[in-house]
Amino acid sequence: SDHGSVFLLPGDGNPKESSPFINSSEATEKSQQYDGKHMALFEEEMETSPMVSSMLSSLANYSNLPQGSKEHEEEADNEEEDKKKKKPVKAPALGTLMGVYLPCIQNIFGVILFLRMTWMVGIGGVIGSFIIVFMCCSTTMLTAISMSAIATNGVVPAGGSYYMISRSLGPEFGGAVGICFYLGTTFAGAMYILGSIELLLIYILPQAAIFKMEGLEGAEAEAAMLNNMRVYGTIVLSFMATVVFVGVKYVNKLALLFLACVILSILAVYAGVIKTAIEPPDFPVCMLGNRPLISKGFDVCAKTLESGNGTVTTKLWKIFCDTPFLNATCDEYFSNNNVSFIQGIPGVMSGILKENLFGNYLEKGNLVAKIGIATVEGPDETLTNSNRYVLADITSFFTLLVGIYFPSVTGIMAGSNRSGDLRDAQKSIPIGTIMAITTTSLVYMSAVVLFGACIDGVVLRDKFGEGVNGNLVIGTLAWPSPWVIVIGSFFSTCGAGLQSLTGAPRLMQAISRDGVVPILRVFGHGKANGEPTWALLLTACICEIGILIASLDAVAPILSMFFLMCYMFVNLACALQTLLRTPNWRPRFKFYHWALSFLGMSLCLSLMFICSWFYAIVAMVIAGSIYKYIEFHGAEKEWGDGIRGISLSAARYALMRLDEGPAHTKNWRPQLLVLVSTDVEQNVEQPRLLSLTNQLKAGKGLTIVGTALAGTYLENHPQAQRAEQSLRKLMETEKVKGFCQVTISSNMRDATSHLLQASGLGGLMHNTVLVSWPRNWKQADDHQTWRDFIELVRETTAAHLALLVPKNIAAFPSNGERFSEGHIDVWWIVHDGGMLMLLPFLLRQHKVWRKCRMRIFTVAQMDDNSIQMKKDLTTFLYHLRIDAEVEVVEMHDSDISAYTYEKTLVMEQRSQILKQINLTKTEREREIQSITDSSRGSIRRKNPAAATTQMSVTEEQPGGSSKEEEKPEEEVVFFYTYNSLSFCSRAQSGNG
């Protein structure tokens, strides 16, 4: 109902029986849902015992494309006539195996496994590599648990991880993390393309290189290789983008082939490992001393050969010697060490695992050396013929390995990204994702141990297989042929690149269509069938940046940052929802706990800085910039916001802490309650009062802008809303940060009193009231104005609040004005602990008053020691750290009341007492500081109620003299009272 009531209707639960509140069409719909439910249950029972034909049919329909791709494909296939006659046939819903498990498997197994896994084991050792794999897999497993909790917390929105984060943490975090996830997916496409080019130019078709590397060494060879990667990478990227643009159906048709390549390649490796235990393969590595030689430059691993005519030299001899004759001058290391063979793959039973347990990190250009072989090296030998030895192409260390390896465990979002295609997303996403991570983690961990137990360390550290006839190192294990791995990994990396170029534009299209990032709205448009054309163009341009970097080892840490940031905020979303006890957070996933999410978030943040502190900071700056942009310029979205829950809890905690005890004097700052009046149309009558408020807010305290309306709440509620909107608009114009409050009561006096009493919350209460001097209060027919003002003064006195009363508020400067010179004069008639000096100090923090000087005027009698008073006041201001000029004005006894005279001399008497008792400098400063703490208490002990009324209106009485009318209009008077004491600071517009 309109008032939020809930009605429960009796019934037996049968949706076919319609109640009087359900019409016939609704009953028919309910009946169809009921029959459909039973049909789905029947189909589910049939699926529990799948036939071979149904399995083959499921495999034939397998797709690894994100949500919406099939719909776009079907839309493209339909002719215009078919569109008018019938709707596109919706693809059948997918189960756990086809919808989540296999897509996650395909996305997790990638180029790093085939191209860098063996090198990582050789450099980091089995123990170090196992730690890296365990950390990364633990991170993804914890993230999957958090993602499962989100997936089981109600209906899973179609769109995957971006929708999960944005609907949990709000549009700011959702947009920032969604864009980071998009960038990670885009750079993943660049990484897959670079991996496929590396496979092509190094292992499949080296002669296809445009920039020839033969005869080059060092930086020249590296530059030629990078240029080849850039040229071929750009060509492959253009081709893939064209395929995606023409239609995703071609990518979809190859999805099963790409999956088969991945699975067959991994099975071939494990089959080869098993074969090494029975019959180790023959992969000899030619060694000169303990250094492996690049095998392309020679055909025989020997210095000389015996022939019928005697001893002849080999090609290897010619590489290290100046002539082919036996009396030639040869390289010193070549002469002192023998040439020998070692088996690159000794097999599982060889015991090589002990040698590969620990890491062997290398600097760029260092020799890859075999451990355990005796070698003879000269005392000051310089490395010659370096292009014949296997060298390290990159400086390696533990954190670098983490950054390079982590992309091999990404891809866990493949199931959640297709949540709309799943039959039961709440069931399939947790089971399929966790099973996929478990499977891949076991494969990676076992691969680390098996590689270390099968392959010699000198071959593992040979990244490009130069010592084993240029073969892919992992391919040396493959059965029945290394080409199984080479061809299989090539097709799988090409397929993964196509999938990245297909999924990333759709993610960008989803972000753009949400409208949270206004600058990206253009990328929400596409072809008639919904294909994200503009988003694909943007993705290709960003992917080209990764291609121009051209190094797989340099691109991998970049996408690691973006994926880690996405995973970190998934964990953060779950932890926040649990700790804040959000009522809507009720996940069905049994194995979830907030501590696991917090641990996953900590691991993600740690891995970001372990991989690369520089890239981590850049990624955070990008995410932070997007967050602030969405906060200031993004569209408002009512998605629910976990961050708002943090603000609520933090505010509650802070308010409770503030209310624990009285505030100390040193922590005092003006917390203003600004009382303004409105006209008939609820427009503010004193807008300059808010300008003054802005100028006084250097203290960054609380600001409440309130107004009072006469009447009843039920009848005047629309006027109150208009007044509140008017206040908010004016506060925004004057850049006043704070709250507004409108109170309605039977009369203005009571409404103002209610504002004074009820504003604020707990320890966050106002301590200062800012109100304008009443206008037209001298007129005989308007006594109520000054009576209300006097009552307000009395109420602030009773509440122990400071009262600021600016007179001629219209003549005060606006926020856009600037004083180039002038003075702010403070008439310090009665000592108040320094509070009156604080107000002009705060004004001078604002750019309007910054160039004005501050002058303090105090009053003395004719027979007082004016010089000593000035010195004491100067010292007091010094200890208060306020820069001001001091002036003592002598007045006759008749001009100063006894009470004022008594309080004025408090400081002078204290100074004399301090001198008489001869206190030290530290003690004297402590005594001077105590003035601030004790003076207010001494003032409160008096009963100033009678004096308040008199002194607040001493300047003029109703119907009094006309001196007020003789004052110039540009004169600005600023009255201040604290506990019934009246002071004023005066600033002339002519001198600031």
N, C-alpha and C positions, 0 to 999 in steps of 0.2 A: 504494500500500500504506500501512499505518499508519505506516511509518517514512519515508515520502516518497520511496521508490525509484521509478524510472521504467523501465518495461519496453517495449521496442520489439518488435512482432510482425512477422515477415516477411509479405509479401504483394505482389500486383501492383497494388494501389491500387484495385481494383474493389470498390466497396462492396456489390455484389450477392453476392459470394462471402463467405459467413460463415465465420469462424474457429471453432475449438473453444470460444473464449471468448465467442462471440456466439450467443444463442439465436435461434430462428426468428422470433419477433416483432420482435426487433431487426433481423434481416435484412430483414424485410418493410418495416420503417420506413426502413431505409437505401435499399432499392430504390425506395421512393416518393420519397425525397429526390432520388435520382439521376434518376428520370424527370421529377420536377418541375423539376430544374435544366435538363434539356434542353428542356423545354417553355418555361421562362423565356427561354432563349437563342433559341428559335424566335420567341417573341413579340417579343423585342428586335430581331431581324432584321427582322421585319415592321414594326416601328415606325420603322425607319430611312427608310422611304419612305412617310410617312403619306398616307392618302387624305383627301379633303375631308370625307367622312362621319365618319372617326375624329377629325379635328380638331374638328368641330362637336360630336361626342359628348363630347370632353374639355372643351370650353368649357361644355357644358351641365352637366357635373359639377364645374365649378370652385367652389372654396370657399376663403375666406380666414379660416376660423375655426381656432382652435388645436386642439392634440391633444385628442381625446376628445369634441369637440362633435358630430361626426357619429354617434358611438356613442350619445350621449345622445338625439339626434334619432330615430334608428332605434328605440331602446328605448321612446321615448314613442309612436311610431306603432304598435308591436306591441300586440295585444290580449293579455289574460291567457291565452286558449287557445293563441294562437300561441307564447307564451313557453314553454309546456309541451311543444309539439310540436317546435319548431325554434329554433335560436339565431338572433339577428339576423345578417343578411348583412353581412359586413364590407366596407367601402368599398374599391374597388380602389386599389392602391398608385399613388402619383403620381410623375411624373418631375420633371426639373429645371425645365421650363417652367411647368407648372401647380402644382407643389408648392413651388417656391422663388422663381423669377424674378418671376412675376406678383404673388404676395402681397407680396414686398419692394417692387416698384414701387408697388403700391397703398398700402402703408404709408408709404413715403418721401414720395411726392407728397402734399401735404396743404394745410391751410388757410393756412399761412404763404406758400406759393407764390402763392396767389391774392389774399391780402389785404395782405401786407406786403412782397412782393419788390420791387415798383416803388418804394414809399416808401423802402426801404433803399437802392436805387440812387440815388435823388434826394438823400438825406441824406448817405450815405457816399461818393458818387461811384462811378464805374465802377471805379477802381483800388482804393479801400477795400473796396467790395463784393466785388470779385474776390478780394481777400486773405481776407476773411471766409469766402467760399464755399470757397476752396482749403483753408484751415485746417480747416474743419469736415468737408469731404469727405475730406481726408487722414486725419483722426482716425478716421472710420468705416471707411475702407479698411484702415488698419492694424489696427483692431479685427477686421475681417472676416478678415484674414489669420490673426490669432491664433485666431479662432473656427474657421477652417478647419483649423488644426493640431489643435485639440481634437477636431473632428469626424472627423478621419482617424486619431486615436489610439485604435483599437479600436472597439468597438460604441458607437454614439451612443445615450445613454439617452433614452427618450421623456420629453419635458418641457422640452427646450430649454435656454435660457441658465441658468436657475436650477440645473438639475441639473448642467450643465457646471461651474459655479463651485463649487457645494457639494461635488461629488465630487472636485474638484481642490484646493480650498483648505480643505476641512473644513467641518463643520457651523456653526462660529462665523461664518466669513466668508460661507459660503453662505447662511445665514439672514439675515445683515445685508444683504448685497447683494441677495438675493432680495426682501426686503421693500422695499428702495429701488427695485428695478425694478418692483415692484408699485405703489408710490406714483407712480412716473413714468408708468406706464401709466394709472393712475386719473386723475391730473391731465391727461394727454393727452386723456382723454375729456371733461374739463371744458373744455379748450381748444377741442376740436372743436365742442362744443355752443355755446360763446360765439361761435365763428366763424360758425356757422350762424345764430345770432340776429342777429349784426351784418349778415350778408348780407340777412336778412329785413327788419330794421327800417330799414336805411339805403338799400338798393338795390332791394328787391323790393316791399315793402309798408310804406312809411313811415307811412301813416295808421293802421296797426295799433298804434302806440305807445300804451300806457296813460297814461304820464306825458308830456303834450304838451310839446314843446320849442320850439314856435313863439313868437317874441317873447322868448325867454330867451337870455342870453349869458353867457359866462364860466363861473364855478363852478356857477351854477344850471342851465345847459344840460348841463354835464357830469354833475351829480348826477342829473338827469332821465334821461339816457341810461343811466347805470349802474343806476338803479332798474328801468328797462325790461329791461335785460339780466338782472337778478336774477330778476324775475318770470317772464319768458318762459323763461329758462334752467332754472328750477326745474320749470316745466310740462313742458318738453321732456325733462328728465332723468327725471321721473316716468314719462312715456310710454315712453321708451326702456327704462327698468328693467323696466317691465311687459311690454314685448315680449320682452325677454331672459328674464324669469321664465316667461312662458307657454310659450316654446319657441324654441330657437335655430334651428329649421328655417326660421322666417320670415326671420331675418337671413341664413341661408345661401342662401335663394332669391333674395335681392336682391344677393348678392355680385357677380355678373356685371354687374348694372346699375350698381353703384357703380364698378366697374373701368372700364366703358365711359365713364362720365361723366368720370373723370379723364383717360383717354386722349384722348377727343374734345375736351375743353377745351384740353388742351395743343396738340393738332393745330390747333385753331381759332386759337390765338394765333400759332403759327408761320405758318399760312396768311395771317393778317392782316399779319404782318411782311413776308412776301414781297410782298403786295399793295401795301404802302406804297412799295416801290421803283418800282412801275409807276404807281400812282394813289393818292397819299396821301389819307386820309379827311378829311372836312371836320369838324373839331372845334375851332371857334373859342373862344378864351378871352378874355373881356373884361378889359382892363387899364386901370386908372386910374394913370397914370404907370408905375411899374414894379411895381404891386401888383395881383395878380389879385383880381377881385371875385366874391363868391358869387352865382351866376347865378339863384338862386331868387327874388330880390327885385325883378327887373325883366324886361322883355321885349325891350327894345331897348338895345343897347350904344351909347348916345349921350346927350349932355347935352340937346340940343335937336333938333327936327325941323322941316323946312320944309314948310309947308302953303300952301294957296291964300290963306288970310287972313293969312299971315305965319309967324313963328317961334313954335313951341310947345315947352314943356318936356316931358320924359319922366318915367317913374317913377324913373329913376336920379337925376334932378334933385331930385325930392321927398325922396329918401333923405338927400341931403347938404345940402339947403337948407331954410329954415324955412317958405317959401311957394312955391307953384308958379309965381310970376311971375318975370320976367327980372331984376327989381330986388331980388330976395330976397337975404338974407344967407346965404352958403353957407360950408361948411367950407373952411378956408384951403388945405388940400392939394387939395381938389376944384377950387377956383378956379384954382390955379397950374399944374395938370397936365391934360393932354389924355386923353381916353378913346380907346382903340385896341383893335384885334383882333390876336391872334397865333394861329397854328395850334398847337394842343396836340400834334398828331402830325405833324411836318413830314416824316417818312419817313426811311428808311435812308440815302438819298443826299443828305440835306440838310446834312450836316456838323455836326449838333448834338452829335455825340459829343465834340468838343473842349470844348464848354461843360460837359459833364457828367462830365469826367474826375475832378475833385477834389470833395471833400466840402463840404457846407454845413450844419454842425451848428447847431441852433437851440435857444434857450431856450423854455420854455413861454410861450405868449402872443406870441412874436415873429411879425412879418409874414413871409409867404412872398413873396419879391421876385424879380423877373426880372433876370437879369444882362445888362447891355449896353443897357438902355433908360435914356435920360436922364430925370431926375426933379428936381423943384424942391421942396425941403422947407424949412419955416420953421426959424428958429434954435432956438426952444424949443417946437416943436410937440408938443402932447399928442395922443395917439391918440384920436380920437372916432369914433363909428359903427364900432367895432371888429367888430361882428357882421356887417358888410358885406364885410370883407376875409377872405381865407383866412389863418388863423393856425395856428401850431404848437400842437398839443394836448398835447405832451409834450416835456420836455427831452431832447434826443438827444445821444448821444456814442458813440464807437466800441464800447466794451464793452457798452453797452445793445443795440446792433445785433447783436452776437455772441450775446447771451443770447436775443434774440427770434428770431433766424434758426435757431439750432441745432436746434430741434424739427423743422425741415423736412428734416433729414438722418437723423433717427431712424427706426426701423422696420426696421433691418437684421437683427433677430432673428426676423423673421416666418417665415423658412424653417426655422431651427433649432428654433423653438417647435413645429413640426409634424413633427419628425424621425421620429416613430413612424408617420406616414402615407406616408413616402417609400419608394420602391422600393429605392433605393441611397443612403442618407443620406450616406455618406462621399464619394460622388461628386457628389451633387446640391447639398449645402450649400455647398461651396467655389465651384463653378462658378456656381450660380444667384445666390448672394449677391454675389460679386465682379462678375458681369456686371450685376446690378441697380444696384450702387453706381456702376459705370462709366457706365451709361446715365443715371442721374439726375444724376451729377456733370457730365456733358457738357451735359445740358439746363440745369442751373442756371448753369453758367459761360457758356454761349452766351446764356442769357436775360439775364444781367447786361449783356453787351456789346450785345445787340440792344435792350434797353430803353433803354440810354443813347444808342444811335444813332438810335432812332425817336421818342422822346417828349421833349418839352421839359422842362427841369429844373424849371420852375415847376409843371408838371403832376405830375411825379414826386414832388415834395415835398408835394403836395396829397393827404394820406392818404386822405380820404373822397371825393375827386372833386368837391368843392363848386364848383370853377371850371369843370367840364366837365359841367354840367347834372346833377350828382349821380350820374354814372355811376361804376362801378367802374373804376379807372384801367387795370388790365390788360384790362378788358373793352372799352376804347376801341380796342384793337388787334384784337379778335376778328373773325373772318370766318365767316359772313356777317353776324352780328349780335352786339352786346354781350350779348344775353340768353343766348347759348350759354355764355358764361363764367359768368354770374350763376347760371343754373339748374344748370349742370353742377357748379360748385363748391359750390352749396348741397347738392345730393344727395350729392356725394362727402364733404363734411364730416359730414353726417348719418350716412352709412354708416360713416365712420371712428369716429364716436362710438359707434355700436352695436357695432362690433368691439372697441373698448376696453372697453366694459361687458361684453362677452362673454369676452374674454381675461383681464382682470384678476382676476375672481373665481376662475377656474380656477387661476391662478397662486397665489393665496392658499390655495386648497383644497389644492394640492400641498404648499405649505410647512406647512400645518396638519397634513396627514396624515403628514408626515415626523416630526412630534413634536419637532422641535428647539427650538421655541418653545412651552413649555407653555401660556402664557396664550392662545395662538391656536388651541388644539385644537378649540374649539367651532365654528370656521369650517370645519372639515373635513367637517361633516355637511351633508346636503342632502336633496333629494327621493329617491324610491325609484330613479329612473333615474340618480342620480348628479349631478344638477344642483346646483351649489353655492349653495343658497338663502341661507344665513347669510353666506357670503362676498359674494354679490351685494348684500345689505343693507348690509354694511360698505363696499363699494365705492361704493354710491350716497351714503352719508353723507359719505365723504371727498370724493367728486366735488362734493357740494353746497358744500363749503368753497371749492373753486375757482370755483364759480358765484357765490358771495357776494362773492368778490373782484371779479368782473364785468368785469375789464379783460383783454383778450387779451394786451396788452403786459406785464402784471404776472404772469400765470399762466405764460407761456412760459419765463421764466428758472427758475421753480421746477422744472418737469419736466425742464429742461435739466440741472439739478444731479443729479437722480436717475439719468437716463440716462447722464450722463457718469461717475458713480460706478460704475455697472454695467459700462460699457465699460472703465473703468480697471482693474477687478479681473479682467476677462477677459484683458487684456494682462498683468497681473501674474501670473496663474496660469500663462500660457505661459512668461513669462520665468523664473519660479522653477523650473518643471519642467526647463527647459533648463540653467540655471546650476547647479542642484543635481545635475544628471545623475541624475535619478530613473530607476531601471531600467525602470519601466513606461512611460516617456515615449518613444515611438517613432512620431511622426506620419509619415504617408505624403506629406503635402503638401510638394512640392518647394521651394516658394518661401518657406518660413518660415525666419526667423532670429530669435534672441532679441533682437538689437539693434532689430529692427522692433517687437517687442512692447514693449521698453523705451521706444522713441520714442513709440509710441502711448499708453502709460501716462503719459508726461511731457506729451504734448499734452492728454490728458484732464484731468490735474490743472491744467495751465495754463489751459485754457479754463474750468474751474470758477471759478477766481479772476478770470479776465478778465470772465466774465459778471457775477458778483456775489460779492464776497468774503464778504458777509454770508450769503447763501444757501448758499455753499460751506461755511462754518463750521457752519451749522445742519445741513446734510446730513451732514457728517462727525460731528457730535455725535450725531445720530440713529443713524447706522450704528455708531458706537462704543458707544453705550448698548445697542443690540441685541446687539452682539458680547459685551459684558461680561455681559449678562443670560443669553445662551445659555451662556457659559462657566461661570457659577456655578449656573444653574438648568436649563439645557437637558439634553436626553437625550443619552446617549453613543451615538455613531454610528461604526461602523468603516468609513468611506468612504475612508480614506487622507487624509493631510493634508499639503499643501505647506508649511504654516507650521511643521510639526514638522521638516521638512527644513531650514528656516531656522534653527531652534533648534539642530539638530544641528550644522550647519556653523558657526554662531556659537560654540557651546560648544567645538567642536574648535579653532577659531582662538584663542579666549581661553585654552584650556588650553595650547596651544603657546606663546603669548606669555608666560604665567605661568612656564613652565618654561625660558625663555631664560636667566635669571640669578637670583641670590639676591635675595630680597625685602629692601627697605630697612627699617630700624627704624621709620621714620615710617609705613610701610604695614602695620605689624603689627596684627593684630586676632585675638581668640581664635577659632580654628577647632577646634571641640570634637569630640572622640571620647568619647561618653557610654557608659560600660560599665554595664549593668544586668544583674541576675540574674532568672531566672524560676523559678516553682515547678513542681510536677509537671504542672499543667494549662497550662503556658506562659503564665501571667499574670505581669506585671511586679511584682516585689516592692517596688520603691522608686519609686512614681509621682511623689513629690515631687522626685525627681532631675530629672525633665523639667520640673517647674515652675521649678526653679532655672535650668535650661538656657534656658527662655524668658525669664527675667528677665535673663540674662547676654547675650542676643542683640541688644542695642542696636547692637553692632558689625556686624551683618548678615553675619557670616562663615559659614563652612561648619559644618554640624552633621551628625554621623553618630551614630546611636543603634545600638549593637551589643550583642548578647548571645551567650553561648557555650553550646554543648550538648556533652555527652559522649556518644560512641558512634561509629557509622559513618554515612556520608552515605546509603548505600543503605537502611539500616534506619530511620534517624531523619529521613528527608526529610519525612514528614507532620508530625512534631513541629516541624521547622524552619519549615514553612509556617504552622502555627498560631502559632508564636512571632512570625513576621514580621507576621502579621495583627494580633496583639495589640499589637505595637510601633506599627504604623501607626495603629491606633485610638486608642492613648494619645497619640501625637504629635498627632493631629487634635484630641483633647480638650484638650490643653494648648497647642494652637496653636503647635507647634514646626515650623518649616519646615526640612526637611532630608531625609536619607535614612536608611533602616534596613538593617541587615546582620546576618545570623545565620551563625555559623561553627560547624561540627561537627568535633570532633577526638576522639582516643582518650581525652583527659582534659581537664579544665577549664583547667588551666594552659597546655597547648599551644594550646587554642582561643582563650584570651584573648591569648596571644602572637601568634597568627596575625591576630587582629583588629588588634592594635597595628601589625603590620608591613604588612598588605595593604590596609588601608582607605585610601580616597582614590584620586586618579588624577592623575598628573603633578604640576603645580604646585598643584593643589587638594588639598593634603594637610592633615591635622590637625596642629596644633602644640601642642595642649593636651588632656590626658586628664582627664576628670571621672569620679571613681569614689567610691562611698560608703565610709565607714569600716567595716571588717569587723565583723559582729555576732558575739557569742558567741565572740570569739577568745581569751578568757581561760580558757575551759574546757579542762580537761586532755585531754579526748578529742577536741578539735577543733583540733589544731595546724595542720592543712593550710590553714585559712582565713587565718591570719596569715602563714603561709609563702608562700602565693600572693600575698598583698598585698605582702609585702616584695620578692618577685621582680618584681612589677609596678612597684614604685618603682625598682628597679634597672634594669629595661628602659627605663622612661621617661627615666632619667638617661643611659643609654647612647645613646638616640635623640635626646638634647638636646630633650626635650619638657617643657613645663610640666605639673605635676600638681596638680589641685585635688581636695581630699579633704574634703567636708563631713561633719561628725560630727553624730549625732542628726538625720539628714535628715528624719525624720518631723515634727520640731518646726519645720522651715523654713516660711515663709509660702507659702500657695497664691497663684495668680494673682488670685484674687478678693479677697484681703485687702488692707487699706490701713493703713500706719503713719502716724498723724497726727503723731508726734514720735519722737525717739530718736536714737541715734548708731550709726554703723558704725565700729567700732574696728579699726585696722590696727596690728599690732605689727611695726614695720619694724626688725627686728633686724640684718639685713645688707643693705647697699645692692645693689639689683639693676637700677638704671637707671630706676626708676619703674614697673616692670611691676606690682608689687603694688598701687600706687595706682590703676592702671587698672581693676582688677576692681571695687572699690566705686564707681568713677565710672560704669562700665557699669551696675551695679545701680541707681544713682540715676536712670538714664534711664528705668527702668521705673516704672509708676505705683504699684507696691507700695512701693518704697523712695524715692519722689521727695521726700518731706518729711523724710527722715532727714538728719542732719548727719554729716560725715565727720571722724574724729579720727585723727591719726597719732601713734603712740607710738614713740619711739626710746630706745635704752639708752646710758648714759654711765657712766664710772667716777666715783668720788667726787672725784677730783682733776682732772677734766676741766672745761673751761669750758662749762657747760651753757647759759648764756645765749647765748653765741656760736653754739653748735651749733643752738639753736632759731632764731636769726636766719638762719643759713645754710640750714637746712632749709626755712624759710619762703620764702626767696628761690628755692630750687630748685623748690618747689611752684608758685611764681608763674610761673616760666619754663615749667613743665609745664602751666600753665593749669588747675590743679586747686584748687578751693576746699576747704580743710580746716583744722581746728585742729591745732596742733602742740604736743605734750607731750614733754618729755625726762625719762626716768625714770633716776635715779641708782642704781647697784647696786655692790656690793662686787666686788673683783677676783676673788674666788673663785667668783662666780656667772657670770662671763663667760669663755668659752674664749678662748684666744689667737687662734684663727682668726677667730672672730666679732668679737672686738675689732678685729682688723686691718681687716676689711672694713667695720665700722661707721664707722671714722675716715677712710675714703677721702675722703669729701666734705669733712670739716673740713680735712684736709691740703691738698686741692686749693685750698680757699678761701684758706688761708694763703699758699700758693705764688703764687696770683694776685695777692694784695695785695703780696707782696714784689717781684714783677717789674713792678708798676705797669702792668698792661694797661688798654687803653681799655675802655669799656663794651661796645662791639660785640664786641671780642675776648674779653672775659670771658664774655659770653653764649655765644659759640661754644665756649669751653672747657667751660663748664657743660654744653652740649648734648653734647659729646664723651663725657661720663660715660656717657650712655646707650649709645653705640656701643662703648665700650671695656671697660666693666665686665664684660659677659658673657664677653668673650674672656679676661679675666684670671681669671674664675672657672673657665672650662673648662680652663685650663692646669693646674689642680690635679687631683689624683686623689681624688675624694670618695667612692669606692665604699664604703669602710669606714665613713665618717661617715654615709652615707645610711641604712644599716640602723640604726645607733645612733640617729640623730636622728629618724628616722621613727617610732620606737617609744619615744622617750624619755618620752612621757607615761605609758605604762604598759607593763609587761612581763607576759607570761603568768604567771599565778599570783602577781602582785605584790601591792602594797598595795591596799586597798579605797577609795582616794580617788575613783576613778572612780564607784563606786557612791554616794558621798556627794554627787556633783554633782546639782543639780536637773535634772529632765528637760527643763524648758523652755529650758535653756541651749543655744545653738547655737554650735558651733565650726567654723570654716572653715579648714582647713589648706591651705597652698599651698607647693609646692616647685618650685624652678627649678634644675636641675643640682645636685641633692643638698642644696639649702639649704631648711630648714624654717621656715615662717612661719605665723602664724595671724591671722585677723581674728575678733573675737568680738562677738556681738550678743546682748544679753539681751532676752527677749521683753517684759520690762517697760518697756524704754526704746528699743526698736527695734533 
